[in-house]
Amino acid sequence: MSDKKTTIEELKGMVKKFNKERDWDQFHTPKDMAMAIAAEAAEVVEIFLYKTNSETEDFFKDGRKRVEIEDELSDVFWAVLMMCEKYDIDLSDALKEKMRKSSIKYPIEKARGSNKKYTEL
């Protein structure tokens, strides 16, 4: 299984099957899934907290640290997939629409090379 060959639909199905086998769906309310996304994202942040930019770049060269990052990112993705699967959100369509909206907020001629928020451009 790889990003090049796996669809989001397949991943959502894997998450659904895993959770159904464990009877976990009962715990996956919108509130709890939103909290899970935030909590898992915080675990990604924790890896990088108080580290220099150089140190954080080196994490991706260190096998153990890289696996830790991959695990935490997977937890975030898992939680996102659970919410999308349970509430019939087409993540691909949602992302395409968000990109369309963002392209209006951040036109290339104003945003290129800038880290300003759209309200400051």
DSSP file (Angstrom, degrees, kcal/mol; ACC not computed):
  #  RESIDUE AA STRUCTURE BP1 BP2  ACC     N-H-->O    O-->H-N    N-H-->O    O-->H-N    TCO  KAPPA ALPHA  PHI   PSI    X-CA   Y-CA   Z-CA
    1    1 A M              0   0    0      0, 0.0     2,-0.3     0, 0.0     3,-0.0   0.000 360.0 360.0 360.0 131.5    0.0    0.0    0.0
    2    2 A S    >>  -     0   0    0      1,-0.1     4,-2.1     0, 0.0     3,-1.2  -0.958 360.0-103.9-146.5 163.7    1.4    3.4   -0.9
    3    3 A D  T 34 S+     0   0    0     -2,-0.3    -1,-0.1     1,-0.3     0, 0.0   0.842 119.3  56.7 -56.8 -34.2    0.1    7.0   -1.5
    4    4 A K  T 34 S+     0   0    0      1,-0.2    -1,-0.3     3,-0.0     3,-0.0   0.746 119.8  27.8 -71.6 -22.3    0.4    6.5   -5.3
    5    5 A K  T <4 S+     0   0    0     -3,-1.2     2,-0.4     2,-0.1    -2,-0.2   0.566 102.9  84.7-116.0 -12.4   -1.9    3.4   -5.3
    6    6 A T     <  -     0   0    0     -4,-2.1     2,-0.2     4,-0.0     3,-0.0  -0.789  62.1-146.4-103.1 134.0   -4.2    3.8   -2.3
    7    7 A T     >  -     0   0    0     -2,-0.4     4,-1.9     1,-0.1     5,-0.1  -0.573  23.8-120.8 -91.5 159.1   -7.4    5.9   -2.5
    8    8 A I  H  > S+     0   0    0      1,-0.2     4,-2.8     2,-0.2     5,-0.2   0.878 115.7  59.8 -62.5 -37.0   -8.9    7.8    0.4
    9    9 A E  H  > S+     0   0    0      1,-0.2     4,-2.1     2,-0.2    -1,-0.2   0.899 104.0  49.5 -58.5 -42.2  -12.0    5.7    0.1
   10   10 A E  H  > S+     0   0    0      2,-0.2     4,-2.2     1,-0.2    -1,-0.2   0.918 111.5  48.7 -63.0 -43.1   -9.8    2.6    0.8
   11   11 A L  H  X S+     0   0    0     -4,-1.9     4,-2.3     1,-0.2    -2,-0.2   0.904 109.9  51.1 -64.8 -41.6   -8.3    4.2    3.8
   12   12 A K  H  X S+     0   0    0     -4,-2.8     4,-2.5     1,-0.2    -1,-0.2   0.895 109.7  51.6 -61.7 -38.9  -11.7    5.2    5.1
   13   13 A G  H  X S+     0   0    0     -4,-2.1     4,-2.6    -5,-0.2    -2,-0.2   0.894 108.3  51.0 -64.4 -40.4  -12.8    1.6    4.7
   14   14 A M  H  X S+     0   0    0     -4,-2.2     4,-2.5     2,-0.2    -2,-0.2   0.925 112.2  46.4 -62.0 -45.2   -9.8    0.3    6.6
   15   15 A V  H  X S+     0   0    0     -4,-2.3     4,-2.5     2,-0.2     5,-0.2   0.918 112.6  50.5 -63.9 -44.0  -10.5    2.7    9.5
   16   16 A K  H  X S+     0   0    0     -4,-2.5     4,-2.6     1,-0.2    -2,-0.2   0.932 112.4  46.4 -60.1 -47.0  -14.3    1.8    9.5
   17   17 A K  H  X S+     0   0    0     -4,-2.6     4,-2.5     2,-0.2    -2,-0.2   0.928 112.3  50.1 -62.3 -46.9  -13.5   -1.9    9.6
   18   18 A F  H  X S+     0   0    0     -4,-2.5     4,-0.8     1,-0.2    -1,-0.2   0.926 115.1  43.0 -57.3 -48.2  -11.0   -1.6   12.3
   19   19 A N  H  <>S+     0   0    0     -4,-2.5     5,-2.6     1,-0.2     6,-0.4   0.880 112.8  52.5 -68.9 -38.8  -13.3    0.5   14.5
   20   20 A K  H ><5S+     0   0    0     -4,-2.6     3,-1.3    -5,-0.2    -2,-0.2   0.912 104.9  55.5 -64.0 -42.4  -16.3   -1.7   13.8
   21   21 A E  H 3<5S+     0   0    0     -4,-2.5    -1,-0.2     1,-0.3    -2,-0.2   0.782 114.5  40.6 -60.4 -26.5  -14.4   -4.9   14.8
   22   22 A R  T 3<5S-     0   0    0     -4,-0.8    -1,-0.3    -3,-0.4    -2,-0.2   0.368 108.8-122.4-103.2   1.9  -13.7   -3.3   18.2
   23   23 A D  T < 5 +     0   0    0     -3,-1.3     3,-0.2    -4,-0.4    -3,-0.2   0.904  67.5 137.8  55.7  44.8  -17.2   -1.7   18.6
   24   24 A W    > < +     0   0    0     -5,-2.6     3,-2.3     1,-0.2     4,-0.4   0.552  38.3  91.5 -95.5 -10.3  -15.6    1.7   18.9
   25   25 A D  G >  S+     0   0    0     -6,-0.4     3,-1.8     1,-0.3    -1,-0.2   0.839  77.1  67.0 -56.4 -32.6  -18.1    3.7   16.8
   26   26 A Q  G 3  S+     0   0    0      1,-0.3    -1,-0.3    -3,-0.2    -2,-0.1   0.733 100.6  49.6 -60.1 -22.0  -20.1    4.4   19.9
   27   27 A F  G <  S+     0   0    0     -3,-2.3     2,-1.1     1,-0.2    -1,-0.3   0.469  88.7  89.9 -94.7  -3.1  -17.2    6.6   21.1
   28   28 A H    <   +     0   0    0     -3,-1.8    -1,-0.2    -4,-0.4    -3,-0.0  -0.535  49.8 155.1-102.7  69.8  -16.8    8.6   17.9
   29   29 A T     >  -     0   0    0     -2,-1.1     4,-2.8     1,-0.1     5,-0.3  -0.479  59.2-105.0 -81.5 162.2  -19.1   11.6   18.4
   30   30 A P  H  > S+     0   0    0      0, 0.0     4,-2.5     0, 0.0     5,-0.2   0.917 122.7  49.8 -54.8 -43.3  -18.3   14.7   16.4
   31   31 A K  H  > S+     0   0    0      1,-0.2     4,-2.5     2,-0.2     5,-0.2   0.939 112.7  45.6 -60.5 -48.4  -17.0   16.4   19.6
   32   32 A D  H  > S+     0   0    0      1,-0.2     4,-2.2     2,-0.2    -1,-0.2   0.868 113.1  49.3 -67.9 -35.8  -14.8   13.4   20.5
   33   33 A M  H  X S+     0   0    0     -4,-2.8     4,-2.3     2,-0.2    -1,-0.2   0.906 111.3  49.5 -69.6 -39.5  -13.4   13.1   17.0
   34   34 A A  H  X S+     0   0    0     -4,-2.5     4,-2.1    -5,-0.3    -2,-0.2   0.912 112.7  48.0 -62.3 -41.6  -12.7   16.8   16.8
   35   35 A M  H  X S+     0   0    0     -4,-2.5     4,-2.9    -5,-0.2    -2,-0.2   0.880 109.5  53.4 -66.2 -37.2  -10.9   16.5   20.2
   36   36 A A  H  X S+     0   0    0     -4,-2.2     4,-2.8     2,-0.2     5,-0.3   0.909 107.5  50.8 -63.7 -42.0   -9.0   13.5   19.0
   37   37 A I  H  X S+     0   0    0     -4,-2.3     4,-2.3     2,-0.2    -2,-0.2   0.940 114.0  44.5 -59.7 -47.2   -7.8   15.4   15.9
   38   38 A A  H  X S+     0   0    0     -4,-2.1     4,-2.1     2,-0.2    -2,-0.2   0.912 114.6  48.7 -64.7 -43.0   -6.6   18.3   18.2
   39   39 A A  H  X S+     0   0    0     -4,-2.9     4,-1.3     2,-0.2    -2,-0.2   0.916 113.4  46.1 -65.5 -43.0   -5.0   15.9   20.7
   40   40 A E  H  X S+     0   0    0     -4,-2.8     4,-1.3     1,-0.2    36,-0.2   0.891 111.2  52.4 -67.7 -38.6   -3.1   13.9   18.1
   41   41 A A  H  X S+     0   0    0     -4,-2.3     4,-2.2    -5,-0.3     3,-0.3   0.882 105.5  56.0 -63.0 -36.9   -2.0   17.1   16.3
   42   42 A A  H  X S+     0   0    0     -4,-2.1     4,-2.4     1,-0.2    -1,-0.2   0.836 101.8  56.8 -63.8 -31.9   -0.6   18.3   19.7
   43   43 A E  H  X S+     0   0    0     -4,-1.3     4,-1.0     2,-0.2    -1,-0.2   0.839 106.1  50.1 -69.0 -31.5    1.4   15.1   19.9
   44   44 A V  H >X S+     0   0    0     -4,-1.3     4,-0.9    -3,-0.3     3,-0.6   0.938 111.3  48.8 -66.3 -46.9    3.0   16.0   16.6
   45   45 A V  H >X S+     0   0    0     -4,-2.2     4,-1.2     1,-0.2     3,-0.9   0.893 103.6  61.2 -58.4 -41.4    3.8   19.5   17.9
   46   46 A E  H 3< S+     0   0    0     -4,-2.4     3,-0.3     1,-0.3    -1,-0.2   0.833  96.5  59.7 -58.5 -34.2    5.3   18.0   21.1
   47   47 A I  H << S+     0   0    0     -4,-1.0    -1,-0.3    -3,-0.6    -2,-0.2   0.878 114.0  36.4 -60.2 -37.4    8.0   16.2   19.1
   48   48 A F  H X< S+     0   0    0     -3,-0.9     3,-1.8    -4,-0.9    -1,-0.2   0.537  86.6 127.6 -95.3  -9.3    9.2   19.6   17.7
   49   49 A L  T 3< S-     0   0    0     -4,-1.2     3,-0.1    -3,-0.3    -3,-0.0  -0.247  82.7  -1.1 -58.3 130.5    8.7   21.7   20.9
   50   50 A Y  T 3  S+     0   0    0      1,-0.2     2,-0.3     0, 0.0    -1,-0.3   0.684 101.6 126.3  64.6  22.6   11.7   23.7   22.0
   51   51 A K    <   -     0   0    0     -3,-1.8    -1,-0.2     1,-0.0     2,-0.1  -0.805  61.0-115.6-106.4 151.7   13.9   22.3   19.2
   52   52 A T     >  -     0   0    0     -2,-0.3     4,-2.4     1,-0.1     5,-0.2  -0.359  29.8-108.1 -76.9 164.4   15.9   24.4   16.8
   53   53 A N  H  > S+     0   0    0      1,-0.2     4,-2.1     2,-0.2     5,-0.2   0.898 122.0  52.5 -58.5 -40.2   15.1   24.3   13.1
   54   54 A S  H  > S+     0   0    0      1,-0.2     4,-1.8     2,-0.2    -1,-0.2   0.921 108.6  49.4 -62.4 -44.9   18.3   22.4   12.5
   55   55 A E  H  > S+     0   0    0      1,-0.2     4,-1.0     2,-0.2    -1,-0.2   0.912 110.2  50.7 -61.1 -42.6   17.4   19.8   15.1
   56   56 A T  H  X S+     0   0    0     -4,-2.4     4,-0.5     1,-0.2     3,-0.4   0.874 107.8  52.2 -67.5 -35.6   13.9   19.3   13.6
   57   57 A E  H >< S+     0   0    0     -4,-2.1     3,-1.0     1,-0.2    -1,-0.2   0.886 106.4  55.2 -63.3 -37.8   15.3   18.8   10.1
   58   58 A D  H >X S+     0   0    0     -4,-1.8     3,-1.8     1,-0.2     4,-1.0   0.745  89.6  76.1 -68.0 -23.4   17.6   16.1   11.5
   59   59 A F  H >< S+     0   0    0     -4,-1.0     3,-0.5    -3,-0.4     7,-0.3   0.846  90.1  57.0 -55.1 -33.6   14.6   14.3   12.9
   60   60 A F  T << S+     0   0    0     -3,-1.0    -1,-0.3    -4,-0.5    -2,-0.2   0.594 105.4  50.2 -78.5  -9.2   13.8   13.0    9.4
   61   61 A K  T <4 S+     0   0    0     -3,-1.8     2,-0.7    -4,-0.2    -1,-0.2   0.587  93.9  84.2 -97.4 -15.8   17.3   11.5    9.1
   62   62 A D  S <X S-     0   0    0     -4,-1.0     4,-3.0    -3,-0.5     5,-0.2  -0.809  72.5-148.5 -92.7 115.8   17.0    9.6   12.5
   63   63 A G  H  > S+     0   0    0     -2,-0.7     4,-2.0     1,-0.2     5,-0.2   0.879  93.9  43.6 -52.7 -48.4   15.1    6.3   12.0
   64   64 A R  H  > S+     0   0    0      2,-0.2     4,-2.0     1,-0.2    -1,-0.2   0.920 116.2  46.2 -67.4 -43.5   13.5    6.2   15.4
   65   65 A K  H  > S+     0   0    0      1,-0.2     4,-2.3     2,-0.2    -2,-0.2   0.893 111.2  53.2 -67.0 -38.8   12.5    9.9   15.5
   66   66 A R  H  X S+     0   0    0     -4,-3.0     4,-2.8    -7,-0.3    -1,-0.2   0.915 108.5  49.6 -61.9 -43.0   11.1    9.6   11.9
   67   67 A V  H  X S+     0   0    0     -4,-2.0     4,-2.8    -5,-0.2    -1,-0.2   0.893 108.9  53.1 -63.2 -39.4    9.0    6.6   12.9
   68   68 A E  H  X S+     0   0    0     -4,-2.0     4,-2.2     2,-0.2    -2,-0.2   0.924 111.2  46.0 -60.1 -44.6    7.7    8.6   15.9
   69   69 A I  H  X S+     0   0    0     -4,-2.3     4,-2.8     2,-0.2     5,-0.2   0.930 112.6  50.3 -63.6 -46.2    6.7   11.5   13.6
   70   70 A E  H  X S+     0   0    0     -4,-2.8     4,-2.3     1,-0.2    -2,-0.2   0.906 110.4  50.6 -59.3 -42.8    5.1    9.1   11.1
   71   71 A D  H  X S+     0   0    0     -4,-2.8     4,-1.9     2,-0.2    -1,-0.2   0.921 112.6  45.3 -61.7 -44.8    3.1    7.4   13.9
   72   72 A E  H  X S+     0   0    0     -4,-2.2     4,-1.8     2,-0.2    -2,-0.2   0.903 113.0  49.4 -69.7 -40.4    1.8   10.7   15.2
   73   73 A L  H  X S+     0   0    0     -4,-2.8     4,-2.6     1,-0.2    -1,-0.2   0.888 109.7  53.3 -63.1 -37.5    0.9   12.0   11.7
   74   74 A S  H  X S+     0   0    0     -4,-2.3     4,-2.9    -5,-0.2    -2,-0.2   0.877 105.1  54.2 -64.3 -37.6   -0.9    8.7   11.1
   75   75 A D  H  X S+     0   0    0     -4,-1.9     4,-2.1     2,-0.2    -1,-0.2   0.904 109.7  47.4 -62.5 -40.6   -2.9    9.2   14.3
   76   76 A V  H  X S+     0   0    0     -4,-1.8     4,-2.3   -36,-0.2    -2,-0.2   0.945 114.1  46.8 -63.1 -48.0   -4.0   12.6   13.0
   77   77 A F  H  X S+     0   0    0     -4,-2.6     4,-3.0     1,-0.2    -2,-0.2   0.892 109.8  54.3 -62.8 -40.5   -4.9   11.2    9.6
   78   78 A W  H  X S+     0   0    0     -4,-2.9     4,-2.6     2,-0.2    -1,-0.2   0.933 109.2  47.5 -57.7 -48.2   -6.8    8.3   11.2
   79   79 A A  H  X S+     0   0    0     -4,-2.1     4,-1.9     2,-0.2    -1,-0.2   0.894 112.7  48.9 -63.8 -39.8   -8.9   10.7   13.3
   80   80 A V  H  X S+     0   0    0     -4,-2.3     4,-2.5     1,-0.2    -2,-0.2   0.933 111.8  49.2 -63.5 -46.1   -9.6   12.9   10.2
   81   81 A L  H  X S+     0   0    0     -4,-3.0     4,-2.9     1,-0.2     5,-0.2   0.888 108.0  54.6 -62.0 -39.3  -10.6    9.8    8.2
   82   82 A M  H  X S+     0   0    0     -4,-2.6     4,-2.7     2,-0.2     5,-0.2   0.937 110.8  44.9 -58.8 -46.8  -12.9    8.5   11.0
   83   83 A M  H  X S+     0   0    0     -4,-1.9     4,-2.0     1,-0.2    -2,-0.2   0.913 114.8  47.8 -65.9 -42.4  -14.8   11.8   11.0
   84   84 A C  H  <>S+     0   0    0     -4,-2.5     5,-2.6     2,-0.2     4,-0.2   0.908 114.5  46.6 -64.4 -42.0  -15.0   11.9    7.2
   85   85 A E  H ><5S+     0   0    0     -4,-2.9     3,-1.0     3,-0.2    -2,-0.2   0.943 114.0  46.5 -65.7 -48.1  -16.1    8.3    7.0
   86   86 A K  H 3<5S+     0   0    0     -4,-2.7    -1,-0.2     1,-0.2    -2,-0.2   0.847 121.4  36.0 -65.9 -34.8  -18.7    8.6    9.7
   87   87 A Y  T 3<5S-     0   0    0     -4,-2.0    -1,-0.2    -5,-0.2    -2,-0.2   0.123 109.6-114.8-110.7  21.0  -20.3   11.8    8.4
   88   88 A D  T < 5 +     0   0    0     -3,-1.0     2,-0.6    -4,-0.2    -3,-0.2   0.882  53.8 164.1  51.6  50.2  -19.9   11.1    4.7
   89   89 A I      < -     0   0    0     -5,-2.6     2,-1.1    -6,-0.2    -1,-0.2  -0.879  35.4-141.3 -97.5 123.4  -17.4   13.9    4.0
   90   90 A D     >  -     0   0    0     -2,-0.6     4,-2.8     1,-0.2     5,-0.2  -0.742  15.9-166.6 -84.3 101.4  -15.7   13.5    0.7
   91   91 A L  H  > S+     0   0    0     -2,-1.1     4,-2.7     1,-0.2     5,-0.2   0.849  83.0  53.8 -62.7 -37.1  -12.2   14.7    1.7
   92   92 A S  H  > S+     0   0    0      2,-0.2     4,-2.4     1,-0.2    -1,-0.2   0.941 112.6  43.2 -63.3 -46.7  -11.0   15.1   -1.9
   93   93 A D  H  > S+     0   0    0      2,-0.2     4,-2.4     1,-0.2    -2,-0.2   0.907 113.8  52.0 -64.8 -41.1  -13.9   17.3   -2.8
   94   94 A A  H  X S+     0   0    0     -4,-2.8     4,-2.3     1,-0.2    -2,-0.2   0.913 111.4  46.8 -62.4 -42.3  -13.6   19.3    0.4
   95   95 A L  H  X S+     0   0    0     -4,-2.7     4,-2.7     2,-0.2     5,-0.2   0.915 110.8  51.7 -67.1 -42.2   -9.9   19.9   -0.1
   96   96 A K  H  X S+     0   0    0     -4,-2.4     4,-2.0    -5,-0.2    -2,-0.2   0.918 112.0  47.0 -59.4 -42.7  -10.4   20.9   -3.7
   97   97 A E  H  X S+     0   0    0     -4,-2.4     4,-2.4     2,-0.2    -1,-0.2   0.901 111.6  50.3 -66.9 -40.6  -13.0   23.4   -2.6
   98   98 A K  H  X S+     0   0    0     -4,-2.3     4,-2.7     1,-0.2    -2,-0.2   0.899 109.8  50.9 -64.0 -39.9  -10.8   24.8    0.2
   99   99 A M  H  X S+     0   0    0     -4,-2.7     4,-2.1     2,-0.2    -1,-0.2   0.889 109.0  51.8 -63.7 -39.0   -8.0   25.2   -2.3
  100  100 A R  H  X S+     0   0    0     -4,-2.0     4,-1.0    -5,-0.2    -2,-0.2   0.939 112.5  45.1 -62.2 -46.6  -10.3   27.1   -4.6
  101  101 A K  H  X S+     0   0    0     -4,-2.4     4,-1.9     1,-0.2     3,-0.5   0.904 112.9  51.0 -63.7 -41.3  -11.3   29.4   -1.8
  102  102 A S  H  X S+     0   0    0     -4,-2.7     4,-2.9     1,-0.2    -1,-0.2   0.840 102.5  59.7 -66.7 -32.9   -7.7   29.9   -0.7
  103  103 A S  H  < S+     0   0    0     -4,-2.1    -1,-0.2     1,-0.2    -2,-0.2   0.806 107.2  47.6 -66.8 -26.5   -6.6   30.8   -4.2
  104  104 A I  H  < S+     0   0    0     -4,-1.0    -2,-0.2    -3,-0.5    -1,-0.2   0.899 115.3  44.1 -76.2 -43.0   -9.1   33.7   -4.0
  105  105 A K  H  < S+     0   0    0     -4,-1.9    -2,-0.2     1,-0.3    -3,-0.2   0.844 124.3  36.2 -67.5 -34.0   -7.8   34.8   -0.6
  106  106 A Y  S  < S-     0   0    0     -4,-2.9    -1,-0.3    -5,-0.2    -2,-0.1  -0.616  78.8-171.3-122.9  70.0   -4.2   34.3   -1.6
  107  107 A P    >>  -     0   0    0      0, 0.0     4,-3.0     0, 0.0     3,-1.5  -0.354  31.6-120.5 -63.2 143.3   -3.8   35.3   -5.3
  108  108 A I  H 3> S+     0   0    0      1,-0.3     4,-2.2     2,-0.2    -5,-0.0   0.883 110.1  57.4 -52.4 -45.6   -0.3   34.4   -6.6
  109  109 A E  H 34 S+     0   0    0      1,-0.2    -1,-0.3     2,-0.2    -3,-0.0   0.755 119.5  30.2 -63.0 -23.8    0.6   38.0   -7.5
  110  110 A K  H <4 S+     0   0    0     -3,-1.5    -2,-0.2     4,-0.0    -1,-0.2   0.763 125.5  40.8-100.8 -32.4    0.0   39.1   -3.8
  111  111 A A  H >< S+     0   0    0     -4,-3.0     3,-2.6     2,-0.1    -3,-0.2   0.681  76.8 119.0 -95.6 -19.4    0.9   36.0   -1.8
  112  112 A R  T 3< S-     0   0    0     -4,-2.2     3,-0.1    -5,-0.4    -4,-0.0  -0.268  94.3  -3.5 -56.6 121.8    4.0   34.6   -3.6
  113  113 A G  T 3  S+     0   0    0      1,-0.2     2,-0.4    -2,-0.0    -1,-0.3   0.523 110.2 114.5  76.8   6.0    6.9   34.6   -1.2
  114  114 A S    <   -     0   0    0     -3,-2.6    -1,-0.2     2,-0.1     7,-0.0  -0.860  51.3-163.4-112.8 144.2    4.9   36.2    1.6
  115  115 A N        +     0   0    0     -2,-0.4     2,-0.1    -3,-0.1    -1,-0.1   0.190  52.2 125.9-105.1  15.7    3.9   34.7    4.9
  116  116 A K        -     0   0    0     -5,-0.1     2,-0.1     1,-0.1    -2,-0.1  -0.426  66.6-109.8 -74.6 147.9    1.2   37.4    5.5
  117  117 A K    >>  -     0   0    0     -2,-0.1     3,-2.7     1,-0.1     4,-0.7  -0.414  35.0-106.2 -70.4 153.8   -2.4   36.4    6.3
  118  118 A Y  G >4 S+     0   0    0      1,-0.3     3,-0.6     2,-0.2    -1,-0.1   0.782 120.0  61.9 -56.5 -28.3   -4.8   37.2    3.5
  119  119 A T  G 34 S+     0   0    0      1,-0.2    -1,-0.3     2,-0.1    -3,-0.0   0.659 106.6  46.7 -71.8 -13.6   -6.2   40.1    5.5
  120  120 A E  G <4        0   0    0     -3,-2.7    -1,-0.2     1,-0.1    -2,-0.2   0.497 360.0 360.0-103.9  -6.6   -2.8   41.7    5.4
  121  121 A L    <<        0   0    0     -4,-0.7    -1,-0.1    -3,-0.6    -2,-0.1   0.502 360.0 360.0 -75.1 360.0   -2.0   41.2    1.7
